[in-house]
Amino acid sequence: MVHAHADEDVPDIPVVCPDCDTRTKVPIPEVENAVARQNEQLHDGEAVAAVDVNGRSVIVG
């Protein structure tokens, strides 16, 4: 999935949360906020949700 941002195509980045057993794709400009929001709202600020890079979780922020 690709979202259009400011007349250019911006790729989506996979975000995973092993505790919630969820996986989604988020446009690059929204990744940091999406991961932070997930962790704040559902994990008391603990870095649980992360970007998935080649099957490995990478903490953002």
N, CA, C and O atoms as a Tripos MOL2 file, in Angstrom:
@<TRIPOS>MOLECULE
protein
  244   243    61     0     0
PROTEIN
NO_CHARGES

@<TRIPOS>ATOM
      1 N           0.8420   -1.1730    0.0000 N.3       1 MET1
      2 CA          0.0000    0.0000    0.0000 C.3       1 MET1
      3 C           0.8880    1.2370    0.0000 C.2       1 MET1
      4 O           1.8780    1.2900    0.7300 O.2       1 MET1
      5 N           0.5470    2.2190   -0.8030 N.am      2 VAL2
      6 CA          1.2960    3.4670   -0.8660 C.3       2 VAL2
      7 C           0.3140    4.6130   -0.7470 C.2       2 VAL2
      8 O          -0.7080    4.6350   -1.4340 O.2       2 VAL2
      9 N           0.6170    5.5700    0.1230 N.am      3 HIS3
     10 CA         -0.2140    6.7560    0.3050 C.3       3 HIS3
     11 C           0.4290    7.9220   -0.4190 C.2       3 HIS3
     12 O           1.6550    8.0290   -0.4590 O.2       3 HIS3
     13 N          -0.3840    8.7960   -0.9920 N.am      4 ALA4
     14 CA          0.1540    9.9930   -1.6480 C.3       4 ALA4
     15 C           0.2960   11.1060   -0.6200 C.2       4 ALA4
     16 O          -0.6530   11.4100    0.1030 O.2       4 ALA4
     17 N           1.4520   11.7050   -0.5520 N.am      5 HIS5
     18 CA          1.7320   12.8160    0.3550 C.3       5 HIS5
     19 C           2.4140   13.9030   -0.4430 C.2       5 HIS5
     20 O           3.4650   13.6720   -1.0410 O.2       5 HIS5
     21 N           1.8300   15.0790   -0.4590 N.am      6 ALA6
     22 CA          2.4380   16.2420   -1.1180 C.3       6 ALA6
     23 C           2.8930   15.9080   -2.5400 C.2       6 ALA6
     24 O           4.0310   16.1720   -2.9280 O.2       6 ALA6
     25 N           1.9670   15.3170   -3.3030 N.am      7 ASP7
     26 CA          2.2250   15.0140   -4.7140 C.3       7 ASP7
     27 C           3.3670   14.0320   -4.9540 C.2       7 ASP7
     28 O           3.9310   14.0080   -6.0480 O.2       7 ASP7
     29 N           3.7130   13.2410   -3.9810 N.am      8 GLU8
     30 CA          4.7350   12.2150   -4.1940 C.3       8 GLU8
     31 C           4.2920   10.9380   -3.4980 C.2       8 GLU8
     32 O           3.5380   10.9860   -2.5260 O.2       8 GLU8
     33 N           4.7460    9.8270   -3.9820 N.am      9 ASP9
     34 CA          4.4110    8.5510   -3.3540 C.3       9 ASP9
     35 C           5.3480    8.3030   -2.1810 C.2       9 ASP9
     36 O           6.5700    8.3940   -2.3040 O.2       9 ASP9
     37 N           4.7470    7.9910   -1.0530 N.am     10 VAL10
     38 CA          5.5100    7.7200    0.1580 C.3      10 VAL10
     39 C           5.2220    6.2750    0.5530 C.2      10 VAL10
     40 O           4.0640    5.9250    0.7840 O.2      10 VAL10
     41 N           6.2350    5.4390    0.6340 N.am     11 PRO11
     42 CA          5.9870    4.0380    0.9760 C.3      11 PRO11
     43 C           5.5270    3.8680    2.4200 C.2      11 PRO11
     44 O           5.8290    4.6800    3.2930 O.2      11 PRO11
     45 N           4.7930    2.7930    2.6370 N.am     12 ASP12
     46 CA          4.3620    2.4300    3.9800 C.3      12 ASP12
     47 C           5.4300    1.5570    4.6250 C.2      12 ASP12
     48 O           6.1320    0.8050    3.9500 O.2      12 ASP12
     49 N           5.5350    1.6720    5.9310 N.am     13 ILE13
     50 CA          6.5140    0.9280    6.7200 C.3      13 ILE13
     51 C           5.7510   -0.0300    7.6360 C.2      13 ILE13
     52 O           4.7960    0.3950    8.2870 O.2      13 ILE13
     53 N           6.1360   -1.3070    7.7100 N.am     14 PRO14
     54 CA          5.4460   -2.2340    8.6010 C.3      14 PRO14
     55 C           5.7630   -1.9380   10.0690 C.2      14 PRO14
     56 O           6.9150   -1.7350   10.4510 O.2      14 PRO14
     57 N           4.7030   -1.9210   10.8740 N.am     15 VAL15
     58 CA          4.8300   -1.7200   12.3180 C.3      15 VAL15
     59 C           4.2000   -2.9350   12.9900 C.2      15 VAL15
     60 O           3.0860   -3.3340   12.6510 O.2      15 VAL15
     61 N           4.9190   -3.5180   13.9400 N.am     16 VAL16
     62 CA          4.4390   -4.7130   14.6280 C.3      16 VAL16
     63 C           4.3730   -4.4770   16.1310 C.2      16 VAL16
     64 O           5.1380   -3.6940   16.6950 O.2      16 VAL16
     65 N           3.4320   -5.1800   16.7620 N.am     17 CYS17
     66 CA          3.3340   -5.1580   18.2200 C.3      17 CYS17
     67 C           3.1420   -6.6030   18.6760 C.2      17 CYS17
     68 O           2.0370   -7.1400   18.5930 O.2      17 CYS17
     69 N           4.2100   -7.2300   19.1560 N.am     18 PRO18
     70 CA          4.1110   -8.6330   19.5510 C.3      18 PRO18
     71 C           3.1560   -8.8660   20.7250 C.2      18 PRO18
     72 O           2.5200   -9.9170   20.7960 O.2      18 PRO18
     73 N           3.0480   -7.9080   21.6420 N.am     19 ASP19
     74 CA          2.1470   -8.0780   22.7820 C.3      19 ASP19
     75 C           0.6840   -8.0680   22.3540 C.2      19 ASP19
     76 O          -0.1280   -8.8050   22.9130 O.2      19 ASP19
     77 N           0.3420   -7.2410   21.3670 N.am     20 CYS20
     78 CA         -1.0390   -7.1440   20.8730 C.3      20 CYS20
     79 C          -1.2880   -8.0990   19.7130 C.2      20 CYS20
     80 O          -2.4250   -8.2650   19.2730 O.2      20 CYS20
     81 N          -0.2300   -8.7220   19.2210 N.am     21 ASP21
     82 CA         -0.2930   -9.6030   18.0550 C.3      21 ASP21
     83 C          -0.8900   -8.8730   16.8540 C.2      21 ASP21
     84 O          -1.7670   -9.3940   16.1650 O.2      21 ASP21
     85 N          -0.3920   -7.6400   16.6140 N.am     22 THR22
     86 CA         -0.8720   -6.8370   15.4930 C.3      22 THR22
     87 C           0.2750   -6.4680   14.5660 C.2      22 THR22
     88 O           1.4390   -6.4060   14.9630 O.2      22 THR22
     89 N          -0.1000   -6.2250   13.3140 N.am     23 ARG23
     90 CA          0.8460   -5.7820   12.2910 C.3      23 ARG23
     91 C           0.0760   -4.8420   11.3800 C.2      23 ARG23
     92 O          -1.0330   -5.1590   10.9520 O.2      23 ARG23
     93 N           0.6570   -3.6910   11.0830 N.am     24 THR24
     94 CA          0.0250   -2.7260   10.1950 C.3      24 THR24
     95 C           1.1010   -2.0470    9.3730 C.2      24 THR24
     96 O           2.2910   -2.2110    9.6410 O.2      24 THR24
     97 N           0.6890   -1.2880    8.3770 N.am     25 LYS25
     98 CA          1.6290   -0.4930    7.5890 C.3      25 LYS25
     99 C           1.2480    0.9660    7.7330 C.2      25 LYS25
    100 O           0.0720    1.3250    7.6640 O.2      25 LYS25
    101 N           2.2600    1.8100    7.9350 N.am     26 VAL26
    102 CA          2.0630    3.2300    8.2050 C.3      26 VAL26
    103 C           2.9560    4.0290    7.2640 C.2      26 VAL26
    104 O           4.1090    3.6520    7.0530 O.2      26 VAL26
    105 N           2.4500    5.1350    6.6860 N.am     27 PRO27
    106 CA          3.3030    5.9770    5.8430 C.3      27 PRO27
    107 C           4.5060    6.4910    6.6350 C.2      27 PRO27
    108 O           4.3910    6.8040    7.8200 O.2      27 PRO27
    109 N           5.6460    6.5740    5.9780 N.am     28 ILE28
    110 CA          6.8890    6.9880    6.6420 C.3      28 ILE28
    111 C           6.7170    8.2160    7.5380 C.2      28 ILE28
    112 O           7.1920    8.1900    8.6740 O.2      28 ILE28
    113 N           6.0600    9.2940    7.0850 N.am     29 PRO29
    114 CA          5.9680   10.4800    7.9460 C.3      29 PRO29
    115 C           5.1890   10.2450    9.2420 C.2      29 PRO29
    116 O           5.3040   11.0350   10.1790 O.2      29 PRO29
    117 N           4.3980    9.1690    9.3070 N.am     30 GLU30
    118 CA          3.5580    8.9070   10.4770 C.3      30 GLU30
    119 C           4.1080    7.8240   11.3970 C.2      30 GLU30
    120 O           3.5290    7.5620   12.4520 O.2      30 GLU30
    121 N           5.2080    7.1950   11.0180 N.am     31 VAL31
    122 CA          5.7130    6.0340   11.7600 C.3      31 VAL31
    123 C           6.0330    6.3630   13.2110 C.2      31 VAL31
    124 O           5.5490    5.6830   14.1160 O.2      31 VAL31
    125 N           6.8260    7.3750   13.4460 N.am     32 GLU32
    126 CA          7.2440    7.6770   14.8190 C.3      32 GLU32
    127 C           6.0450    7.9470   15.7210 C.2      32 GLU32
    128 O           5.9820    7.4290   16.8360 O.2      32 GLU32
    129 N           5.0900    8.7530   15.2500 N.am     33 ASN33
    130 CA          3.9030    9.0570   16.0580 C.3      33 ASN33
    131 C           3.0260    7.8290   16.2630 C.2      33 ASN33
    132 O           2.4820    7.6350   17.3500 O.2      33 ASN33
    133 N           2.8800    7.0000   15.2360 N.am     34 ALA34
    134 CA          2.0440    5.8050   15.3550 C.3      34 ALA34
    135 C           2.6130    4.8290   16.3800 C.2      34 ALA34
    136 O           1.8730    4.2860   17.2010 O.2      34 ALA34
    137 N           3.9070    4.6090   16.3330 N.am     35 VAL35
    138 CA          4.5490    3.7000   17.2850 C.3      35 VAL35
    139 C           4.4660    4.2750   18.7000 C.2      35 VAL35
    140 O           4.1440    3.5550   19.6450 O.2      35 VAL35
    141 N           4.7510    5.5530   18.8470 N.am     36 ALA36
    142 CA          4.6880    6.1950   20.1680 C.3      36 ALA36
    143 C           3.2740    6.1400   20.7340 C.2      36 ALA36
    144 O           3.0900    5.8670   21.9210 O.2      36 ALA36
    145 N           2.2740    6.3980   19.8920 N.am     37 ARG37
    146 CA          0.8770    6.3710   20.3340 C.3      37 ARG37
    147 C           0.4890    4.9650   20.7970 C.2      37 ARG37
    148 O          -0.1300    4.8110   21.8500 O.2      37 ARG37
    149 N           0.8430    3.9570   20.0320 N.am     38 GLN38
    150 CA          0.5490    2.5670   20.4080 C.3      38 GLN38
    151 C           1.1790    2.2450   21.7620 C.2      38 GLN38
    152 O           0.5190    1.6920   22.6420 O.2      38 GLN38
    153 N           2.4410    2.5870   21.9260 N.am     39 ASN39
    154 CA          3.1400    2.2740   23.1660 C.3      39 ASN39
    155 C           2.5950    3.0640   24.3460 C.2      39 ASN39
    156 O           2.4780    2.5190   25.4440 O.2      39 ASN39
    157 N           2.2600    4.3280   24.1480 N.am     40 GLU40
    158 CA          1.7060    5.1450   25.2360 C.3      40 GLU40
    159 C           0.3220    4.6500   25.6460 C.2      40 GLU40
    160 O           0.0510    4.4860   26.8350 O.2      40 GLU40
    161 N          -0.5460    4.4130   24.6800 N.am     41 GLN41
    162 CA         -1.9360    4.0660   24.9720 C.3      41 GLN41
    163 C          -2.1070    2.6410   25.4810 C.2      41 GLN41
    164 O          -2.9710    2.3800   26.3190 O.2      41 GLN41
    165 N          -1.2980    1.7300   24.9840 N.am     42 LEU42
    166 CA         -1.5260    0.3230   25.3040 C.3      42 LEU42
    167 C          -0.4520   -0.3340   26.1580 C.2      42 LEU42
    168 O          -0.6660   -1.4210   26.6940 O.2      42 LEU42
    169 N           0.7030    0.3160   26.2900 N.am     43 HIS43
    170 CA          1.8120   -0.3390   26.9870 C.3      43 HIS43
    171 C           2.4860    0.5660   28.0150 C.2      43 HIS43
    172 O           3.6550    0.3680   28.3490 O.2      43 HIS43
    173 N           1.7530    1.5550   28.5140 N.am     44 ASP44
    174 CA          2.2650    2.4690   29.5450 C.3      44 ASP44
    175 C           3.6140    3.0760   29.1790 C.2      44 ASP44
    176 O           4.4590    3.2930   30.0480 O.2      44 ASP44
    177 N           3.8140    3.3500   27.8870 N.am     45 GLY45
    178 CA          5.0410    4.0000   27.4350 C.3      45 GLY45
    179 C           6.2020    3.0600   27.1770 C.2      45 GLY45
    180 O           7.2380    3.4850   26.6660 O.2      45 GLY45
    181 N           6.0450    1.7840   27.5240 N.am     46 GLU46
    182 CA          7.1200    0.8160   27.2720 C.3      46 GLU46
    183 C           7.2570    0.5840   25.7640 C.2      46 GLU46
    184 O           6.2530    0.5000   25.0570 O.2      46 GLU46
    185 N           8.4770    0.4810   25.2780 N.am     47 ALA47
    186 CA          8.7330    0.3010   23.8480 C.3      47 ALA47
    187 C           8.4360   -1.1400   23.4410 C.2      47 ALA47
    188 O           9.3230   -1.9930   23.4460 O.2      47 ALA47
    189 N           7.1790   -1.3990   23.0880 N.am     48 VAL48
    190 CA          6.7550   -2.7350   22.6750 C.3      48 VAL48
    191 C           6.5220   -2.7620   21.1670 C.2      48 VAL48
    192 O           7.1020   -3.5900   20.4640 O.2      48 VAL48
    193 N           5.6750   -1.8570   20.6660 N.am     49 ALA49
    194 CA          5.4540   -1.7530   19.2200 C.3      49 ALA49
    195 C           6.7230   -1.2030   18.5790 C.2      49 ALA49
    196 O           7.4180   -0.3740   19.1650 O.2      49 ALA49
    197 N           7.0140   -1.6730   17.3730 N.am     50 ALA50
    198 CA          8.2520   -1.2700   16.7100 C.3      50 ALA50
    199 C           8.1020   -1.4180   15.2010 C.2      50 ALA50
    200 O           7.1520   -2.0300   14.7140 O.2      50 ALA50
    201 N           9.0470   -0.8530   14.4800 N.am     51 VAL51
    202 CA          9.1120   -1.0150   13.0310 C.3      51 VAL51
    203 C           9.6820   -2.3960   12.7350 C.2      51 VAL51
    204 O          10.6330   -2.8370   13.3810 O.2      51 VAL51
    205 N           9.0930   -3.0730   11.7540 N.am     52 ASP52
    206 CA          9.5730   -4.3910   11.3410 C.3      52 ASP52
    207 C          10.5140   -4.2170   10.1540 C.2      52 ASP52
    208 O          10.0890   -3.8080    9.0740 O.2      52 ASP52
    209 N          11.7840   -4.5280   10.3560 N.am     53 VAL53
    210 CA         12.7870   -4.4400    9.2920 C.3      53 VAL53
    211 C          13.3030   -5.8490    9.0360 C.2      53 VAL53
    212 O          14.0460   -6.4120    9.8390 O.2      53 VAL53
    213 N          12.8990   -6.4010    7.9130 N.am     54 ASN54
    214 CA         13.3250   -7.7560    7.5390 C.3      54 ASN54
    215 C          13.0620   -8.7750    8.6420 C.2      54 ASN54
    216 O          13.9100   -9.6180    8.9340 O.2      54 ASN54
    217 N          11.8740   -8.6890    9.2550 N.am     55 GLY55
    218 CA         11.4990   -9.6480   10.2830 C.3      55 GLY55
    219 C          12.0540   -9.3650   11.6600 C.2      55 GLY55
    220 O          11.8740  -10.1710   12.5730 O.2      55 GLY55
    221 N          12.7280   -8.2330   11.8310 N.am     56 ARG56
    222 CA         13.2830   -7.8690   13.1380 C.3      56 ARG56
    223 C          12.6600   -6.5620   13.5940 C.2      56 ARG56
    224 O          12.5340   -5.6250   12.8050 O.2      56 ARG56
    225 N          12.2710   -6.4910   14.8510 N.am     57 SER57
    226 CA         11.6840   -5.2720   15.4040 C.3      57 SER57
    227 C          12.7650   -4.2470   15.6790 C.2      57 SER57
    228 O          13.7970   -4.5580   16.2730 O.2      57 SER57
    229 N          12.5200   -3.0270   15.2430 N.am     58 VAL58
    230 CA         13.4480   -1.9220   15.4660 C.3      58 VAL58
    231 C          12.6820   -0.8260   16.1870 C.2      58 VAL58
    232 O          11.6800   -0.3280   15.6750 O.2      58 VAL58
    233 N          13.1470   -0.4480   17.3720 N.am     59 ILE59
    234 CA         12.4910    0.5820   18.1710 C.3      59 ILE59
    235 C          12.6700    1.9370   17.5000 C.2      59 ILE59
    236 O          13.7550    2.2730   17.0260 O.2      59 ILE59
    237 N          11.5850    2.7100   17.4670 N.am     60 VAL60
    238 CA         11.5880    4.0320   16.8380 C.3      60 VAL60
    239 C          11.4390    5.0850   17.9190 C.2      60 VAL60
    240 O          10.6670    4.9120   18.8630 O.2      60 VAL60
    241 N          12.1780    6.1790   17.7800 N.am     61 GLY61
    242 CA         11.9870    7.3190   18.6750 C.3      61 GLY61
    243 C          12.9370    7.4010   19.8000 C.2      61 GLY61
    244 O          12.8580    8.3260   20.6080 O.2      61 GLY61
@<TRIPOS>BOND
     1     1     2 1
     2     2     3 1
     3     3     4 2
     4     3     5 am
     5     5     6 1
     6     6     7 1
     7     7     8 2
     8     7     9 am
     9     9    10 1
    10    10    11 1
    11    11    12 2
    12    11    13 am
    13    13    14 1
    14    14    15 1
    15    15    16 2
    16    15    17 am
    17    17    18 1
    18    18    19 1
    19    19    20 2
    20    19    21 am
    21    21    22 1
    22    22    23 1
    23    23    24 2
    24    23    25 am
    25    25    26 1
    26    26    27 1
    27    27    28 2
    28    27    29 am
    29    29    30 1
    30    30    31 1
    31    31    32 2
    32    31    33 am
    33    33    34 1
    34    34    35 1
    35    35    36 2
    36    35    37 am
    37    37    38 1
    38    38    39 1
    39    39    40 2
    40    39    41 am
    41    41    42 1
    42    42    43 1
    43    43    44 2
    44    43    45 am
    45    45    46 1
    46    46    47 1
    47    47    48 2
    48    47    49 am
    49    49    50 1
    50    50    51 1
    51    51    52 2
    52    51    53 am
    53    53    54 1
    54    54    55 1
    55    55    56 2
    56    55    57 am
    57    57    58 1
    58    58    59 1
    59    59    60 2
    60    59    61 am
    61    61    62 1
    62    62    63 1
    63    63    64 2
    64    63    65 am
    65    65    66 1
    66    66    67 1
    67    67    68 2
    68    67    69 am
    69    69    70 1
    70    70    71 1
    71    71    72 2
    72    71    73 am
    73    73    74 1
    74    74    75 1
    75    75    76 2
    76    75    77 am
    77    77    78 1
    78    78    79 1
    79    79    80 2
    80    79    81 am
    81    81    82 1
    82    82    83 1
    83    83    84 2
    84    83    85 am
    85    85    86 1
    86    86    87 1
    87    87    88 2
    88    87    89 am
    89    89    90 1
    90    90    91 1
    91    91    92 2
    92    91    93 am
    93    93    94 1
    94    94    95 1
    95    95    96 2
    96    95    97 am
    97    97    98 1
    98    98    99 1
    99    99   100 2
   100    99   101 am
   101   101   102 1
   102   102   103 1
   103   103   104 2
   104   103   105 am
   105   105   106 1
   106   106   107 1
   107   107   108 2
   108   107   109 am
   109   109   110 1
   110   110   111 1
   111   111   112 2
   112   111   113 am
   113   113   114 1
   114   114   115 1
   115   115   116 2
   116   115   117 am
   117   117   118 1
   118   118   119 1
   119   119   120 2
   120   119   121 am
   121   121   122 1
   122   122   123 1
   123   123   124 2
   124   123   125 am
   125   125   126 1
   126   126   127 1
   127   127   128 2
   128   127   129 am
   129   129   130 1
   130   130   131 1
   131   131   132 2
   132   131   133 am
   133   133   134 1
   134   134   135 1
   135   135   136 2
   136   135   137 am
   137   137   138 1
   138   138   139 1
   139   139   140 2
   140   139   141 am
   141   141   142 1
   142   142   143 1
   143   143   144 2
   144   143   145 am
   145   145   146 1
   146   146   147 1
   147   147   148 2
   148   147   149 am
   149   149   150 1
   150   150   151 1
   151   151   152 2
   152   151   153 am
   153   153   154 1
   154   154   155 1
   155   155   156 2
   156   155   157 am
   157   157   158 1
   158   158   159 1
   159   159   160 2
   160   159   161 am
   161   161   162 1
   162   162   163 1
   163   163   164 2
   164   163   165 am
   165   165   166 1
   166   166   167 1
   167   167   168 2
   168   167   169 am
   169   169   170 1
   170   170   171 1
   171   171   172 2
   172   171   173 am
   173   173   174 1
   174   174   175 1
   175   175   176 2
   176   175   177 am
   177   177   178 1
   178   178   179 1
   179   179   180 2
   180   179   181 am
   181   181   182 1
   182   182   183 1
   183   183   184 2
   184   183   185 am
   185   185   186 1
   186   186   187 1
   187   187   188 2
   188   187   189 am
   189   189   190 1
   190   190   191 1
   191   191   192 2
   192   191   193 am
   193   193   194 1
   194   194   195 1
   195   195   196 2
   196   195   197 am
   197   197   198 1
   198   198   199 1
   199   199   200 2
   200   199   201 am
   201   201   202 1
   202   202   203 1
   203   203   204 2
   204   203   205 am
   205   205   206 1
   206   206   207 1
   207   207   208 2
   208   207   209 am
   209   209   210 1
   210   210   211 1
   211   211   212 2
   212   211   213 am
   213   213   214 1
   214   214   215 1
   215   215   216 2
   216   215   217 am
   217   217   218 1
   218   218   219 1
   219   219   220 2
   220   219   221 am
   221   221   222 1
   222   222   223 1
   223   223   224 2
   224   223   225 am
   225   225   226 1
   226   226   227 1
   227   227   228 2
   228   227   229 am
   229   229   230 1
   230   230   231 1
   231   231   232 2
   232   231   233 am
   233   233   234 1
   234   234   235 1
   235   235   236 2
   236   235   237 am
   237   237   238 1
   238   238   239 1
   239   239   240 2
   240   239   241 am
   241   241   242 1
   242   242   243 1
   243   243   244 2
@<TRIPOS>SUBSTRUCTURE
     1 MET1         2 RESIDUE 1 A MET
     2 VAL2         6 RESIDUE 1 A VAL
     3 HIS3        10 RESIDUE 1 A HIS
     4 ALA4        14 RESIDUE 1 A ALA
     5 HIS5        18 RESIDUE 1 A HIS
     6 ALA6        22 RESIDUE 1 A ALA
     7 ASP7        26 RESIDUE 1 A ASP
     8 GLU8        30 RESIDUE 1 A GLU
     9 ASP9        34 RESIDUE 1 A ASP
    10 VAL10       38 RESIDUE 1 A VAL
    11 PRO11       42 RESIDUE 1 A PRO
    12 ASP12       46 RESIDUE 1 A ASP
    13 ILE13       50 RESIDUE 1 A ILE
    14 PRO14       54 RESIDUE 1 A PRO
    15 VAL15       58 RESIDUE 1 A VAL
    16 VAL16       62 RESIDUE 1 A VAL
    17 CYS17       66 RESIDUE 1 A CYS
    18 PRO18       70 RESIDUE 1 A PRO
    19 ASP19       74 RESIDUE 1 A ASP
    20 CYS20       78 RESIDUE 1 A CYS
    21 ASP21       82 RESIDUE 1 A ASP
    22 THR22       86 RESIDUE 1 A THR
    23 ARG23       90 RESIDUE 1 A ARG
    24 THR24       94 RESIDUE 1 A THR
    25 LYS25       98 RESIDUE 1 A LYS
    26 VAL26      102 RESIDUE 1 A VAL
    27 PRO27      106 RESIDUE 1 A PRO
    28 ILE28      110 RESIDUE 1 A ILE
    29 PRO29      114 RESIDUE 1 A PRO
    30 GLU30      118 RESIDUE 1 A GLU
    31 VAL31      122 RESIDUE 1 A VAL
    32 GLU32      126 RESIDUE 1 A GLU
    33 ASN33      130 RESIDUE 1 A ASN
    34 ALA34      134 RESIDUE 1 A ALA
    35 VAL35      138 RESIDUE 1 A VAL
    36 ALA36      142 RESIDUE 1 A ALA
    37 ARG37      146 RESIDUE 1 A ARG
    38 GLN38      150 RESIDUE 1 A GLN
    39 ASN39      154 RESIDUE 1 A ASN
    40 GLU40      158 RESIDUE 1 A GLU
    41 GLN41      162 RESIDUE 1 A GLN
    42 LEU42      166 RESIDUE 1 A LEU
    43 HIS43      170 RESIDUE 1 A HIS
    44 ASP44      174 RESIDUE 1 A ASP
    45 GLY45      178 RESIDUE 1 A GLY
    46 GLU46      182 RESIDUE 1 A GLU
    47 ALA47      186 RESIDUE 1 A ALA
    48 VAL48      190 RESIDUE 1 A VAL
    49 ALA49      194 RESIDUE 1 A ALA
    50 ALA50      198 RESIDUE 1 A ALA
    51 VAL51      202 RESIDUE 1 A VAL
    52 ASP52      206 RESIDUE 1 A ASP
    53 VAL53      210 RESIDUE 1 A VAL
    54 ASN54      214 RESIDUE 1 A ASN
    55 GLY55      218 RESIDUE 1 A GLY
    56 ARG56      222 RESIDUE 1 A ARG
    57 SER57      226 RESIDUE 1 A SER
    58 VAL58      230 RESIDUE 1 A VAL
    59 ILE59      234 RESIDUE 1 A ILE
    60 VAL60      238 RESIDUE 1 A VAL
    61 GLY61      242 RESIDUE 1 A GLY
